[in-house]
Amino acid sequence: MSQKSNLKKYVAVFVLSMISSSLYLLPYVKYVFYDALLVGLNATNAQLGELLSVYAIVCAIGYIPGGWVADRFSAKKIIIISTLVTGALNIILAFVMNFQMAMVIWALLGLSTSFAYWGASIKAIRMLGDSSEQGRLYGFFQSFEGLMNTVSAFVAMGIFTYFASQVAGLKYTLIFYGFMCLLAAVLLYFVYDEKSSVDDGEEEDKIELKDIGRVLKMPQTWILAFTLFSIYAVYSGSALLTPYLTDVIGISVGAASIIAIFRTYIARFLFCPVGGFISDKTGQVAKTILAVAILSGISIACFFLISGSTPVALVLTVVMVSAALIYMNYGIMWSISEEVKIPRHLYGTAVGVASIIGYLPDSFMHTIFGNWLDQYGADGYRYIFMFLIGLCVISVITCVIAMQFKRKNA
């Protein structure tokens, strides 16, 4: 492959990551501009919660039919349309800022940022390369998305703080979010060449409605689903390492914040591609995930040995190593699709089905963790760490099943 075509491929991955970052700024805007959103929408705390509930319901309902649509039509066109619609929704809310409009917009966001977009996006990355490149493609996608999240967060904060009024700051921040979506859609139109996507010699059959049943019956779909479930849950649950460091270890809030920045942004940017390089070099995605999951479990178990008297340097080492390992697997979790040979013309549908299971932890896990911390105090973290180690075991079991499936169908 020429250096020029390889560069174009990773430019396309970067733009896809830019789109992914841009699309989810508005649905989760309350995590950054909570108070401003309360004032701007003249809403209550409960009503802000309702917005995310409506969004989550629409997303969940749309995963499977949206995946089928992603297999039926052009992934590039679906992504561009979804991005343009999301950009327009940002701008509409900026100029018509009230709770009633927000309810409509969050429901529509469930369609524009999930439904067909999600399956099309994951499929578009896979179609950029053959089986020898999947780890790097998905790894760099996650890495670039983390980079774009960081850049957009700083720019948005700069825009917001420029204005004396919270509502004015939020208005122009939303306009910025909308502009990012529109710019990313235009860039994708020029950099993503759907005609030159890789098919790995697979015969491209036209998907039909009955193929949803076929996808549900495929073992590969469930291997992907539980790979996502176990890896994503560890990634999501590891967010509690920051309060653990302050509540139990006694590290200052300032130091813990610096560690959190490394764990959330820098580690993602640096280590998501590392897992991809290793899995592509060895040609063994499942074995790579298995090995990293074992090491992740060991690194999490090390927190049982840490106390307030543990040297800060050692604490930092354990945190950094665990973060690196978690992101290595997070970067390549989707690439197991190629190893177990999910048919590419059914991939959008498979992504939809697997995503329902894969992202299920968000619906229950943090509630359980919160209850443990409320009931057991600092000892609640021990239960959380045991839970995360159990998830690493699920990753190992799933990878063993994937390797057996691969040998059986070689």
Stockholm file with secondary structure:
# STOCKHOLM 1.0

chainA/1-410         MSQKSNLKKYVAVFVLSMISSSLYLLPYVKYVFYDALLVGLNATNAQLGELLSVYAIVCAIGYIPGGWVADRFSAKKIIIISTLVTGALNIILAFVMNFQMAMVIWALLGLSTSFAYWGASIKAIRMLGDSSEQGRLYGFFQSFEGLMNTVSAFVAMGIFTYFASQVAGLKYTLIFYGFMCLLAAVLLYFVYDEKSSVDDGEEEDKIELKDIGRVLKMPQTWILAFTLFSIYAVYSGSALLTPYLTDVIGISVGAASIIAIFRTYIARFLFCPVGGFISDKTGQVAKTILAVAILSGISIACFFLISGSTPVALVLTVVMVSAALIYMNYGIMWSISEEVKIPRHLYGTAVGVASIIGYLPDSFMHTIFGNWLDQYGADGYRYIFMFLIGLCVISVITCVIAMQFKRKNA
#=GR chainA/1-410 SS CCHHHHHHHHHHHHHHHHHHHHHTTTTTGGGTSHHHHHHHHTCCHHHHHHHHHHHHHHHHHHHHHHHHHHHHSCHHHHHHHHHHHHHHHHHHHHHSCSHHHHHHHHHHHHHHTTHHHHHHHHHHHHTTSCTTTHHHHHHHHHHHHHHHHHHHHHHHHHHHHHSSSHHHHHHHHHHHHHHHHHHHHHHHHHHCCGGGCCCTTCCCCCCCTTHHHHHHHCHHHHHHHHHHHHHHHHHHHGGGHHHHIIIIICCCHHHHHHHHHIIIIIHHHHHHHHHHHHHHHHTCHHHHHHHHHHHHHHHHHGGGGCCTTSCHHHHHHHHHHHHHHHHHHHHHGGGHHHHTTCCGGGHHHHHHHHHHHHTGGGGTHHHHHHHHHHHHGGGHHHHHHHHHHHHHHHHHHHHHHHHHHHHHTC
#=GC SS_cons         CCHHHHHHHHHHHHHHHHHHHHHTTTTTGGGTSHHHHHHHHTCCHHHHHHHHHHHHHHHHHHHHHHHHHHHHSCHHHHHHHHHHHHHHHHHHHHHSCSHHHHHHHHHHHHHHTTHHHHHHHHHHHHTTSCTTTHHHHHHHHHHHHHHHHHHHHHHHHHHHHHSSSHHHHHHHHHHHHHHHHHHHHHHHHHHCCGGGCCCTTCCCCCCCTTHHHHHHHCHHHHHHHHHHHHHHHHHHHGGGHHHHIIIIICCCHHHHHHHHHIIIIIHHHHHHHHHHHHHHHHTCHHHHHHHHHHHHHHHHHGGGGCCTTSCHHHHHHHHHHHHHHHHHHHHHGGGHHHHTTCCGGGHHHHHHHHHHHHTGGGGTHHHHHHHHHHHHGGGHHHHHHHHHHHHHHHHHHHHHHHHHHHHHTC
//
